[in-house]
Amino acid sequence: MGCTPCKLAKTPGGKAKAGTAGDDARPDLLEAIQEALRTLEADPLADDPRKRLEGAFVGDPNAALTALKKEAEKTAPAPAPPTTTNSLSISQADGDPDWVNCVGEQRCTPAKKLKPKTLADLVGLVNEARAAKQRVRAVGSGHAFADVARTDGAVLVNPVLLNDVRDVDRDRLRPAAQGLALVHVQAGITVRRFKEELDNRGLALINMGGYDGQTLAGTLSTGTHGSGVNYGPLASFARAIVLVAETGVVYQIEPADGVTDPAKFPGVVDGVPAVLKQDDAWYHAAQVAMGCLGVIYAYLFEVTPAFSIREQRTSTTWREVRKLLAPELWKPVPPAVAAVDHFELVLNPYNLLFRNACVKVERTRVGDAAASGARKDWLAALLEQASIHSAPDLVALLNRVPFLSPLVIDQAIMTLVYEGAYVDKSFNVFSLGAANEIKAMALELHCDAAQTVPVIDKLLDVFQREALRSLWYMAGPLGVRFVRASPAFLAPQAGRLTCTIELDMLVGVESGRELARRVKEAMCSADAASVRVHWGLDLDFVTAEDVRAWYPDFGRWHDVFRELNSTGMFNNKFTDRLGIST
Ligand SMILES: Cc1cc2nc3c(=O)[nH]c(=O)nc-3n(C[C@H](O)[C@H](O)[C@H](O)COP(=O)(O)OP(=O)(O)OC[C@H]3O[C@@H](n4cnc5c(N)ncnc54)[C@H](O)[C@@H]3O)c2cc1C
């Protein structure tokens, strides 16, 4: 099958190519590298072993990887993160009184956990909770690295059984909506199952993020996005949001010029009385609402005929790429970005050999082109290359010798580059696959796209400073994407074409979270031009002051929130953090 990722492509710095770590490296070289690692473990600031290690990775990556493998074998694996499974595919055991997110960082003890099967069930449980003065919180797959789903003592609604997809009744649509490809989809479906159901019908999601384990309502609710200057966050494709309010009333919420013809709305959704609410403020508030306005039951969701994508990856450096993204080129979009449908970067936050290594990822929609080629993700490729058997082994090694982070990131992102192109069904290209099952967390910054270069320059300085000052290193590359502006009041992409910068960190690497906190503090300010943070990837750092300063329409969102959460039914730890609990 077509091209496969080369073992290690030629790097921008002209490094030697490397294969998989083997035992054929010269013993004296191996010993020298291991010695350098041990010296750095004892004295992390020692300059000479740093240079030797850098030299080893440049001159003989095979020997460096073999040395890593040998050291990893000697290092006790990092303790397992505080959760019950080995992957991100968590199952919330019915017998377990607690709810926990996918990396075990968020845990709560609800009053009860329920899995409604129908809209009538959902209305019933909300009515019961209201009578008992209990709070209610819907959860998705628990893949937010934040307290957005966390609610002690509440009725926890897991809509996992609400996962049906069906055709819409086109007779009820306005003439202007007749040309749209729309489906009726229930909120608890996972993105994975949704894309499969669509594929079976010759349809596809218009866009998606790099992962598909989340629920549809979970992704939309936090402003989850894919990439592409012509594509907003996933919430942009929800043409109607069917939600159960604190009163037990079912609302079908659409913009004022929504897809449904009010004269033809039957006043019922799936056998339950429902109100059609065509109101811009309600709609833009409900698109991204972190579960605070009610329990979402279903969407009328815009999709598209199935399509393929061609992906090309090129090895480059930040110095080269920043020329393509300079602020003056955003009029409205630089040619390099406009030339493809999805322009992304994977960037080493650390400067080695006088450059920040970078991989440019360019994706183009190519109709129904046949699949060809394949690709790997950075972490799986790195583990395989270094013959390190599991992420915990790598984590333990990085904790022993933090300075290895920049080196292994450098090595790892070079494994992303392959000759030729990878073509596949859209969702196979969008999804990063196995890498998503590794326990990693992320903080994601969102800035005005025109400010990409100054923001990333500043961010790289922060990383360099913290590495020197505290010996804190981010254990993963930066993922850079561009997303269309969103009218949703609290979408992190609200009102501006956005550059998103994801800071990945392996769970278990000591200081990862504190480093992320310093990054947030250094990068964000208390004004509307500030860098914002993704609600699902904010590690609980966003404050009450931030949300008021960053979002011009926060007041309008808050008005809807007060109206739909008048009893405080949807209060939780997140609303406490934002100072909005009623
Ligand atoms: C491996 C991985 C990869 C990721 N990739 C991306 C990416 O490419 N792009 C990106 O933008 N983000 C990405 N994320 C972030 C992720 O998409 C968000 O955190 C998302 O919100 C998680 O969805 P979930 O189904 O797990 O919801 P949860 O984390 O369980 O809940 C999220 C929020 O949705 C609310 N909610 C859930 N269901 C309902 C409902 N039925 N009614 C009302 N409210 C509801 C919850 O109350 C909560 O506030 C990634 C996360 C992981 C772990």
The ligand as a MOL file (V3000), in Angstrom:
LIG
                    3D

  0  0  0     0  0            999 V3000
M  V30 BEGIN CTAB
M  V30 COUNTS 53 58 0 0 0
M  V30 BEGIN ATOM
M  V30 1 C -7.7600 12.4190 23.3100 0
M  V30 2 C -8.5010 13.7230 23.2110 0
M  V30 3 C -8.4600 14.4140 22.0130 0
M  V30 4 C -9.1290 15.6250 21.8970 0
M  V30 5 N -9.0850 16.2760 20.7030 0
M  V30 6 C -9.6850 17.4810 20.5750 0
M  V30 7 C -9.6580 18.1910 19.3370 0
M  V30 8 O -9.1100 17.7220 18.3430 0
M  V30 9 N -10.2650 19.4040 19.2840 0
M  V30 10 C -10.8670 19.9540 20.3610 0
M  V30 11 O -11.3760 21.0670 20.2630 0
M  V30 12 N -10.9460 19.2910 21.5480 0
M  V30 13 C -10.3720 18.0850 21.6600 0
M  V30 14 N -10.4480 17.4010 22.8510 0
M  V30 15 C -11.2570 17.9780 23.9330 0
M  V30 16 C -12.6470 17.3290 23.9700 0
M  V30 17 O -13.2410 17.3070 22.6930 0
M  V30 18 C -13.5800 18.1300 24.8940 0
M  V30 19 O -13.0630 18.2030 26.1610 0
M  V30 20 C -15.0190 17.5640 24.9230 0
M  V30 21 O -15.7970 18.4650 25.6410 0
M  V30 22 C -15.1100 16.1980 25.5810 0
M  V30 23 O -16.3860 15.6340 25.3100 0
M  V30 24 P -17.0510 14.5170 26.2440 0
M  V30 25 O -18.1070 13.8070 25.4770 0
M  V30 26 O -16.0000 13.6860 26.8310 0
M  V30 27 O -17.7630 15.4150 27.3330 0
M  V30 28 P -17.5020 15.5910 28.8900 0
M  V30 29 O -16.0720 15.8880 29.1030 0
M  V30 30 O -18.0710 14.4480 29.6220 0
M  V30 31 O -18.3880 16.8960 29.1480 0
M  V30 32 C -18.0380 18.1110 28.5600 0
M  V30 33 C -19.1440 19.1250 28.8030 0
M  V30 34 O -20.2810 18.7870 28.0210 0
M  V30 35 C -21.4360 18.7980 28.8330 0
M  V30 36 N -22.3900 17.8260 28.2940 0
M  V30 37 C -22.1140 16.5710 27.8910 0
M  V30 38 N -23.2450 15.9740 27.4590 0
M  V30 39 C -24.2490 16.8780 27.5790 0
M  V30 40 C -25.6460 16.8580 27.2960 0
M  V30 41 N -26.2580 15.7970 26.7790 0
M  V30 42 N -26.3670 17.9670 27.5780 0
M  V30 43 C -25.7770 19.0700 28.0860 0
M  V30 44 N -24.4600 19.1320 28.3570 0
M  V30 45 C -23.6960 18.0570 28.1040 0
M  V30 46 C -20.9340 18.4410 30.2140 0
M  V30 47 O -21.8170 18.8760 31.2530 0
M  V30 48 C -19.6220 19.1880 30.2420 0
M  V30 49 O -19.8460 20.5160 30.5990 0
M  V30 50 C -9.8180 16.1810 23.0030 0
M  V30 51 C -9.8560 15.4700 24.2190 0
M  V30 52 C -9.1980 14.2490 24.3180 0
M  V30 53 C -9.2380 13.4920 25.6070 0
M  V30 END ATOM
M  V30 BEGIN BOND
M  V30 1 1 1 2
M  V30 2 1 2 3
M  V30 3 2 2 52
M  V30 4 2 3 4
M  V30 5 1 4 5
M  V30 6 1 4 50
M  V30 7 2 5 6
M  V30 8 1 6 7
M  V30 9 1 6 13
M  V30 10 2 7 8
M  V30 11 1 7 9
M  V30 12 1 9 10
M  V30 13 2 10 11
M  V30 14 1 10 12
M  V30 15 2 12 13
M  V30 16 1 13 14
M  V30 17 1 14 15
M  V30 18 1 14 50
M  V30 19 1 15 16
M  V30 20 1 16 17
M  V30 21 1 16 18
M  V30 22 1 18 19
M  V30 23 1 18 20
M  V30 24 1 20 21
M  V30 25 1 20 22
M  V30 26 1 22 23
M  V30 27 1 23 24
M  V30 28 2 24 25
M  V30 29 1 24 26
M  V30 30 1 24 27
M  V30 31 1 27 28
M  V30 32 2 28 29
M  V30 33 1 28 30
M  V30 34 1 28 31
M  V30 35 1 31 32
M  V30 36 1 32 33
M  V30 37 1 33 34
M  V30 38 1 33 48
M  V30 39 1 34 35
M  V30 40 1 35 36
M  V30 41 1 35 46
M  V30 42 1 36 37
M  V30 43 1 36 45
M  V30 44 2 37 38
M  V30 45 1 38 39
M  V30 46 1 39 40
M  V30 47 2 39 45
M  V30 48 1 40 41
M  V30 49 2 40 42
M  V30 50 1 42 43
M  V30 51 2 43 44
M  V30 52 1 44 45
M  V30 53 1 46 47
M  V30 54 1 46 48
M  V30 55 1 48 49
M  V30 56 2 50 51
M  V30 57 1 51 52
M  V30 58 1 52 53
M  V30 END BOND
M  V30 END CTAB
M  END
